[in-house]
Amino acid sequence: MVDNVVDIGEMRIARDRVSQFLPKACQHKSLRLEEHGEVVKCVDCGTQVSAFWALKMMTEQWATASSRLKAAREALEVDKQANLHLVAARKVEKAWRNKTMVPACPHCHRGVFASDGFGGAMVNKRIEEANRKAESQNRTTEGEKK
């Protein structure tokens, strides 16, 4: 099962099954490695735990933290894509508020003034995507002919 494999850098640890922490009062979440005697002890209660148990707990915690991080990254990407048009609008507005500069058209690189009616005319998104794809393919084919 994929959930039972934890990757930490180049190290891969497979677990037989996911177990719950001990039902004691202390969960032994703060551990200290003592080199003298090579033992692992809980900082909170002083109990010695086996190295196997400590490693197992670490892999379970790592898997949990990794899945939370992955979910947070995915949520951030969704938010970025959803707000892309807002970012573009803010950049254009900031440029128009500038006293010496105006935003430039990304295609012809000429200035675009607010009085030019920016946003007044619209084109179907799918048609524009198809036109851009066709133009890109034409440029590629023309480059190959030369």
N, CA, C and O of each residue as an XYZ file, in Angstrom:
584
protein
N       0.838     -1.177      0.000
C       0.000      0.000      0.000
C       0.883      1.240      0.000
O       1.851      1.306      0.758
N       0.566      2.223     -0.836
C       1.385      3.407     -0.998
C       1.452      4.228      0.281
O       2.499      4.806      0.571
N       0.367      4.301      1.062
C       0.348      5.092      2.286
C       1.343      4.580      3.312
O       1.715      5.313      4.228
N       1.775      3.351      3.176
C       2.682      2.769      4.155
C       4.144      2.901      3.757
O       5.007      2.290      4.386
N       4.439      3.684      2.728
C       5.804      3.930      2.308
C       6.103      5.402      2.535
O       5.364      6.275      2.079
N       7.196      5.669      3.244
C       7.590      7.046      3.536
C       8.935      7.299      2.881
O       9.894      6.562      3.115
N       9.009      8.353      2.049
C      10.261      8.754      1.417
C      10.810      9.963      2.147
O      10.127     10.977      2.289
N      12.050      9.852      2.610
C      12.745     10.963      3.251
C      14.034     11.149      2.472
O      15.019     10.451      2.714
N      14.028     12.089      1.538
C      15.185     12.257      0.656
C      15.357     11.003     -0.177
O      14.423     10.569     -0.852
N      16.545     10.420     -0.135
C      16.825      9.196     -0.874
C      16.469      7.944     -0.076
O      16.543      6.828     -0.589
N      16.088      8.140      1.171
C      15.763      7.005      2.038
C      14.287      6.657      1.903
O      13.440      7.551      1.894
N      13.972      5.382      1.800
C      12.587      4.917      1.688
C      12.331      3.899      2.792
O      13.059      2.916      2.931
N      11.287      4.151      3.574
C      10.940      3.257      4.674
C       9.533      2.736      4.429
O       8.593      3.518      4.288
N       9.386      1.406      4.377
C       8.072      0.784      4.196
C       7.619      0.243      5.543
O       8.392     -0.392      6.260
N       6.365      0.499      5.880
C       5.815      0.020      7.152
C       4.819     -1.093      6.862
O       4.117     -1.057      5.851
N       4.758     -2.101      7.764
C       3.806     -3.190      7.590
C       2.379     -2.688      7.708
O       1.523     -3.034      6.894
N       2.128     -1.884      8.705
C       0.794     -1.327      8.886
C       0.920     -0.036      9.676
O       1.904      0.180     10.384
N      -0.066      0.803      9.549
C      -0.073      2.052     10.297
C      -0.724      1.777     11.640
O      -1.871      1.335     11.705
N       0.004      2.037     12.698
C      -0.533      1.788     14.031
C      -0.783      3.098     14.744
O      -0.223      4.131     14.376
N      -1.601      3.059     15.739
C      -1.894      4.239     16.537
C      -0.847      4.369     17.624
O      -0.191      3.393     17.988
N      -0.692      5.582     18.143
C       0.236      5.791     19.246
C      -0.292      5.092     20.488
O      -1.474      4.760     20.579
N       0.587      4.879     21.422
C       0.213      4.213     22.661
C      -0.886      4.994     23.373
O      -0.856      6.225     23.389
N      -1.854      4.299     23.961
C      -2.961      5.000     24.611
C      -2.600      5.523     26.007
O      -3.491      5.712     26.835
N      -1.325      5.758     26.279
C      -0.883      6.284     27.562
C      -1.126      7.787     27.606
O      -1.540      8.399     26.621
N      -0.860      8.358     28.766
C      -0.971      9.803     28.911
C       0.112     10.497     28.080
O      -0.159     11.510     27.435
N       1.339      9.958     28.092
C       2.437     10.553     27.339
C       2.537      9.878     25.968
O       2.585      8.653     25.866
N       2.568     10.686     24.941
C       2.675     10.159     23.582
C       4.124     10.037     23.114
O       4.371      9.574     22.000
N       5.075     10.439     23.934
C       6.516     10.365     23.625
C       6.836     11.087     22.315
O       7.495     10.530     21.438
N       6.365     12.329     22.190
C       6.606     13.082     20.955
C       7.875     13.920     21.015
O       8.285     14.473     19.994
N       8.501     14.031     22.165
C       9.787     14.723     22.301
C      10.824     13.691     22.721
O      10.860     13.255     23.871
N      11.653     13.316     21.782
C      12.619     12.250     22.055
C      14.036     12.798     22.105
O      14.357     13.795     21.457
N      14.881     12.128     22.886
C      16.292     12.486     22.992
C      17.100     11.227     22.694
O      16.850     10.159     23.253
N      18.069     11.377     21.804
C      18.972     10.268     21.483
C      20.187     10.392     22.396
O      20.905     11.391     22.361
N      20.403      9.382     23.198
C      21.554      9.390     24.093
C      22.612      8.472     23.514
O      22.413      7.263     23.401
N      23.748      9.068     23.147
C      24.809      8.285     22.519
C      25.411      7.277     23.493
O      25.787      6.173     23.099
N      25.501      7.659     24.764
C      26.036      6.730     25.761
C      24.968      5.669     26.024
O      23.935      5.968     26.621
N      25.200      4.477     25.599
C      24.232      3.397     25.744
C      23.336      3.250     24.528
O      22.583      2.281     24.428
N      23.406      4.205     23.595
C      22.607      4.194     22.362
C      21.138      3.914     22.651
O      20.561      2.957     22.136
N      20.546      4.763     23.482
C      19.143      4.603     23.838
C      18.367      5.845     23.421
O      18.931      6.922     23.228
N      17.068      5.666     23.290
C      16.158      6.750     22.955
C      15.227      6.931     24.142
O      14.573      5.985     24.581
N      15.173      8.162     24.663
C      14.319      8.437     25.810
C      13.373      9.578     25.496
O      13.676     10.477     24.712
N      12.215      9.508     26.139
C      11.227     10.572     26.022
C      11.670     11.724     26.920
O      11.967     11.515     28.096
N      11.715     12.925     26.377
C      12.116     14.101     27.139
C      11.065     14.431     28.200
O      11.405     14.871     29.298
N       9.785     14.216     27.869
C       8.694     14.597     28.769
C       8.587     13.693     29.999
O       8.476     14.186     31.121
N       8.619     12.374     29.794
C       8.380     11.465     30.924
C       9.594     10.638     31.314
O       9.567      9.953     32.337
N      10.668     10.687     30.514
C      11.883      9.952     30.845
C      11.854      8.480     30.495
O      12.821      7.774     30.782
N      10.790      7.987     29.890
C      10.676      6.577     29.527
C      11.605      6.253     28.369
O      11.713      7.024     27.415
N      12.271      5.114     28.455
C      13.098      4.655     27.348
C      12.195      3.954     26.341
O      11.413      3.074     26.702
N      12.308      4.345     25.091
C      11.518      3.708     24.026
C      12.483      2.993     23.096
O      13.659      3.348     23.012
N      11.982      1.990     22.402
C      12.853      1.247     21.492
C      13.159      2.105     20.260
O      12.365      2.960     19.868
N      14.301      1.864     19.673
C      14.691      2.586     18.466
C      13.696      2.311     17.342
O      13.392      3.192     16.538
N      13.194      1.077     17.295
C      12.204      0.726     16.283
C      10.953      1.580     16.451
O      10.429      2.116     15.475
N      10.473      1.708     17.692
C       9.272      2.498     17.945
C       9.503      3.950     17.563
O       8.625      4.580     16.973
N      10.666      4.489     17.889
C      10.986      5.885     17.568
C      11.012      6.094     16.059
O      10.490      7.090     15.558
N      11.613      5.162     15.341
C      11.675      5.264     13.883
C      10.283      5.151     13.281
O       9.947      5.877     12.346
N       9.481      4.252     13.809
C       8.113      4.081     13.323
C       7.302      5.359     13.563
O       6.573      5.808     12.678
N       7.429      5.943     14.761
C       6.715      7.173     15.056
C       7.172      8.292     14.121
O       6.355      9.074     13.633
N       8.473      8.363     13.877
C       9.000      9.397     12.997
C       8.444      9.256     11.578
O       8.087     10.257     10.958
N       8.366      8.024     11.054
C       7.838      7.837      9.704
C       6.356      8.197      9.635
O       5.899      8.756      8.638
N       5.604      7.878     10.691
C       4.188      8.234     10.712
C       4.006      9.748     10.752
O       3.145     10.292     10.060
N       4.813     10.423     11.560
C       4.737     11.879     11.636
C       5.165     12.518     10.317
O       4.563     13.493      9.867
N       6.205     11.964      9.705
C       6.693     12.484      8.431
C       5.623     12.318      7.350
O       5.387     13.232      6.560
N       4.984     11.159      7.320
C       3.938     10.922      6.315
C       2.784     11.902      6.500
O       2.257     12.433      5.523
N       2.395     12.141      7.736
C       1.311     13.085      8.018
C       1.698     14.499      7.584
O       0.926     15.186      6.916
N       2.901     14.922      7.970
C       3.357     16.270      7.615
C       3.503     16.421      6.103
O       3.168     17.468      5.548
N       4.000     15.384      5.437
C       4.165     15.436      3.979
C       2.821     15.555      3.270
O       2.688     16.322      2.316
N       1.828     14.803      3.728
C       0.517     14.880      3.079
C      -0.127     16.246      3.317
O      -0.809     16.769      2.436
N       0.082     16.826      4.499
C      -0.440     18.177      4.753
C       0.240     19.199      3.860
O      -0.415     20.087      3.313
N       1.548     19.076      3.711
C       2.294     19.995      2.854
C       1.864     19.864      1.400
O       1.713     20.867      0.701
N       1.667     18.642      0.946
C       1.230     18.420     -0.432
C      -0.149     19.033     -0.663
O      -0.383     19.668     -1.692
N      -1.052     18.847      0.284
C      -2.391     19.432      0.162
C      -2.322     20.959      0.159
O      -3.057     21.613     -0.581
N      -1.448     21.523      0.981
C      -1.297     22.981      1.025
C      -0.734     23.512     -0.289
O      -1.167     24.557     -0.775
N       0.238     22.790     -0.869
C       0.798     23.198     -2.166
C      -0.256     23.157     -3.259
O      -0.349     24.075     -4.074
N      -1.050     22.094     -3.276
C      -2.100     21.975     -4.285
C      -3.128     23.093     -4.131
O      -3.585     23.659     -5.123
N      -3.489     23.410     -2.895
C      -4.438     24.500     -2.651
C      -3.859     25.838     -3.102
O      -4.574     26.677     -3.649
N      -2.566     26.032     -2.873
C      -1.913     27.272     -3.296
C      -1.910     27.388     -4.814
O      -2.157     28.466     -5.353
N      -1.633     26.288     -5.508
C      -1.646     26.309     -6.972
C      -3.040     26.640     -7.514
O      -3.179     27.403     -8.470
N      -4.062     26.057     -6.893
C      -5.438     26.354     -7.311
C      -5.743     27.830     -7.093
O      -6.345     28.476     -7.951
N      -5.327     28.365     -5.946
C      -5.544     29.782     -5.659
C      -4.803     30.671     -6.640
O      -5.331     31.687     -7.091
N      -3.564     30.283     -6.975
C      -2.786     31.075     -7.929
C      -3.500     31.147     -9.273
O      -3.620     32.219     -9.866
N      -3.978     29.988     -9.752
C      -4.651     29.962    -11.044
C      -5.956     30.750    -11.007
O      -6.312     31.425    -11.973
N      -6.668     30.659     -9.879
C      -7.941     31.361     -9.766
C      -7.741     32.870     -9.711
O      -8.599     33.625    -10.169
N      -6.627     33.314     -9.158
C      -6.390     34.745     -8.983
C      -5.476     35.347    -10.040
O      -5.083     36.507     -9.920
N      -5.133     34.588    -11.065
C      -4.224     35.070    -12.092
C      -4.746     36.339    -12.762
O      -3.982     37.275    -12.999
N      -6.027     36.373    -13.064
C      -6.589     37.560    -13.707
C      -6.579     38.760    -12.767
O      -6.442     39.896    -13.220
N      -6.720     38.526    -11.470
C      -6.671     39.627    -10.511
C      -5.269     40.217    -10.422
O      -5.105     41.431    -10.308
N      -4.266     39.357    -10.474
C      -2.882     39.823    -10.450
C      -2.607     40.682    -11.674
O      -2.002     41.748    -11.564
N      -3.050     40.220    -12.845
C      -2.853     40.977    -14.081
C      -3.573     42.325    -14.013
O      -3.024     43.346    -14.428
N      -4.785     42.330    -13.497
C      -5.544     43.573    -13.391
C      -4.849     44.556    -12.447
O      -4.802     45.755    -12.724
N      -4.311     44.052    -11.333
C      -3.593     44.926    -10.389
C      -2.355     45.530    -11.045
O      -2.061     46.708    -10.842
N      -1.632     44.740    -11.824
C      -0.424     45.242    -12.483
C      -0.770     46.346    -13.488
O      -0.080     47.363    -13.564
N      -1.836     46.138    -14.250
C      -2.247     47.147    -15.227
C      -2.686     48.417    -14.507
O      -2.318     49.522    -14.905
N      -3.472     48.257    -13.448
C      -3.930     49.434    -12.714
C      -2.760     50.182    -12.086
O      -2.741     51.413    -12.092
N      -1.795     49.461    -11.550
C      -0.624     50.105    -10.958
C       0.136     50.890    -12.020
O       0.589     52.006    -11.768
N       0.274     50.303    -13.206
C       0.972     50.995    -14.290
C       0.217     52.246    -14.713
O       0.841     53.272    -14.984
N      -1.123     52.187    -14.777
C      -1.898     53.365    -15.156
C      -1.825     54.463    -14.107
O      -1.903     55.644    -14.444
N      -1.678     54.091    -12.845
C      -1.557     55.090    -11.774
C      -0.186     55.767    -11.792
O      -0.025     56.860    -11.249
N       0.787     55.128    -12.405
C       2.121     55.696    -12.519
C       2.040     56.968    -13.361
O       1.350     56.989    -14.380
N       2.721     58.003    -12.957
C       2.630     59.287    -13.671
C       3.479     59.328    -14.937
O       3.256     60.179    -15.798
N       4.445     58.428    -15.064
C       5.346     58.492    -16.216
C       5.270     57.282    -17.137
O       5.853     57.305    -18.221
N       4.565     56.220    -16.733
C       4.552     54.992    -17.534
C       3.113     54.542    -17.791
O       2.193     54.902    -17.056
N       2.940     53.748    -18.851
C       1.663     53.081    -19.127
C       1.971     51.616    -19.413
O       3.083     51.300    -19.837
N       1.010     50.704    -19.190
C       1.276     49.301    -19.523
C       1.457     49.131    -21.023
O       0.940     49.918    -21.816
N       2.193     48.102    -21.400
C       2.451     47.852    -22.814
C       1.710     46.605    -23.261
O       1.505     45.674    -22.483
N       1.316     46.600    -24.511
C       0.683     45.425    -25.112
C       1.739     44.318    -25.176
O       2.852     44.564    -25.639
N       1.412     43.111    -24.723
C       2.415     42.037    -24.753
C       2.744     41.554    -26.154
O       3.720     40.827    -26.341
N       1.942     41.948    -27.150
C       2.176     41.478    -28.518
C       2.962     42.489    -29.341
O       3.976     42.147    -29.949
N       2.491     43.741    -29.361
C       3.164     44.750    -30.186
C       4.065     45.661    -29.368
O       4.838     46.434    -29.934
N       3.978     45.581    -28.054
C       4.813     46.347    -27.119
C       4.577     47.853    -27.196
O       5.437     48.634    -26.789
N       3.437     48.263    -27.705
C       3.075     49.680    -27.692
C       2.290     49.964    -26.424
O       1.682     49.065    -25.844
N       2.309     51.207    -26.002
C       1.612     51.599    -24.792
C       0.099     51.471    -24.929
O      -0.453     51.684    -26.008
N      -0.564     51.125    -23.837
C      -2.020     51.022    -23.797
C      -2.516     52.008    -22.739
O      -2.193     51.883    -21.558
N      -3.302     52.985    -23.180
C      -3.853     53.974    -22.261
C      -5.247     53.546    -21.816
O      -5.932     52.797    -22.513
N      -5.651     54.027    -20.663
C      -6.991     53.719    -20.161
C      -8.039     54.243    -21.126
O      -9.108     53.648    -21.262
N      -7.747     55.350    -21.799
C      -8.695     55.934    -22.750
C      -8.804     55.124    -24.043
O      -9.678     55.403    -24.864
N      -7.944     54.133    -24.241
C      -8.001     53.284    -25.436
C      -9.174     52.308    -25.382
O      -9.415     51.573    -26.339
N      -9.894     52.300    -24.279
C     -11.039     51.404    -24.155
C     -10.628     49.992    -23.785
O     -11.284     49.025    -24.171
N      -9.538     49.874    -23.034
C      -9.053     48.563    -22.604
C     -10.152     47.822    -21.866
O     -10.709     48.343    -20.900
N     -10.471     46.621    -22.304
C     -11.511     45.822    -21.677
C     -12.882     46.040    -22.294
O     -13.827     45.323    -21.962
N     -13.010     47.015    -23.184
C     -14.305     47.293    -23.812
C     -14.652     46.287    -24.891
O     -15.823     45.963    -25.091
N     -13.640     45.790    -25.587
C     -13.865     44.803    -26.636
C     -13.458     43.436    -26.107
O     -12.504     43.309    -25.339
N     -14.201     42.409    -26.534
C     -13.891     41.058    -26.068
C     -13.884     40.094    -27.246
O     -14.479     40.347    -28.293
N     -13.184     38.972    -27.035
C     -13.117     37.910    -28.024
C     -13.337     36.590    -27.281
O     -12.985     36.466    -26.108
N     -13.909     35.629    -27.955
C     -14.146     34.336    -27.348
C     -12.811     33.692    -26.971
O     -11.881     33.654    -27.777
N     -12.730     33.192    -25.748
C     -11.478     32.635    -25.221
C     -10.997     31.445    -26.049
O      -9.808     31.350    -26.354
N     -11.896     30.540    -26.415
C     -11.501     29.344    -27.182
C     -11.007     29.710    -28.578
O     -10.058     29.115    -29.089
N     -11.656     30.686    -29.182
C     -11.226     31.116    -30.522
C      -9.833     31.722    -30.445
O      -8.982     31.433    -31.286
N      -9.594     32.568    -29.434
C      -8.279     33.192    -29.282
C      -7.200     32.154    -29.007
O      -6.099     32.253    -29.548
N      -7.500     31.157    -28.170
C      -6.524     30.092    -27.898
C      -6.198     29.326    -29.171
O      -5.040     28.989    -29.415
N      -7.216     29.049    -29.986
C      -6.999     28.341    -31.251
C      -6.161     29.187    -32.204
O      -5.272     28.665    -32.878
N      -6.439     30.502    -32.265
C      -5.660     31.398    -33.125
C      -4.196     31.429    -32.692
O      -3.297     31.383    -33.531
N      -3.958     31.507    -31.389
C      -2.581     31.551    -30.892
C      -1.848     30.245    -31.176
O      -0.667     30.249    -31.524
N      -2.552     29.134    -31.026
C      -1.939     27.831    -31.312
C      -1.575     27.740    -32.789
O      -0.493     27.265    -33.136
N      -2.470     28.191    -33.656
C      -2.207     28.153    -35.099
C      -1.027     29.054    -35.450
O      -0.179     28.671    -36.256
N      -0.961     30.246    -34.856
C       0.157     31.154    -35.115
C       1.476     30.545    -34.653
O       2.497     30.661    -35.332
N       1.445     29.896    -33.496
C       2.651     29.258    -32.966
C       3.127     28.146    -33.901
O       4.326     28.011    -34.146
N       2.201     27.358    -34.416
C       2.558     26.281    -35.335
C       3.086     26.840    -36.652
O       4.008     26.276    -37.243
N       2.503     27.952    -37.115
C       2.975     28.573    -38.360
C       4.403     29.083    -38.197
O       5.227     28.927    -39.099
N       4.703     29.701    -37.031
C       6.058     30.196    -36.792
C       7.050     29.039    -36.756
O       8.166     29.164    -37.262
N       6.652     27.911    -36.162
C       7.517     26.740    -36.091
C       7.772     26.174    -37.481
O       8.900     25.809    -37.810
N       6.727     26.102    -38.294
C       6.881     25.557    -39.648
C       7.709     26.480    -40.508
O       8.522     26.009    -41.303
N       7.527     27.786    -40.374
C       8.328     28.739    -41.152
C       9.791     28.662    -40.741
O      10.673     28.787    -41.591
N      10.066     28.459    -39.457
C      11.439     28.331    -38.975
C      12.121     27.085    -39.517
O      13.326     27.097    -39.767
N      11.364     26.012    -39.702
C      11.924     24.778    -40.241
C      12.238     24.900    -41.732
O      13.167     24.263    -42.231
N      11.452     25.728    -42.445
C      11.651     25.897    -43.893
C      12.934     26.669    -44.197
O      13.555     26.472    -45.242
N      13.327     27.557    -43.266
C      14.497     28.404    -43.529
C      15.759     27.668    -43.437
O      16.827     28.248    -43.633
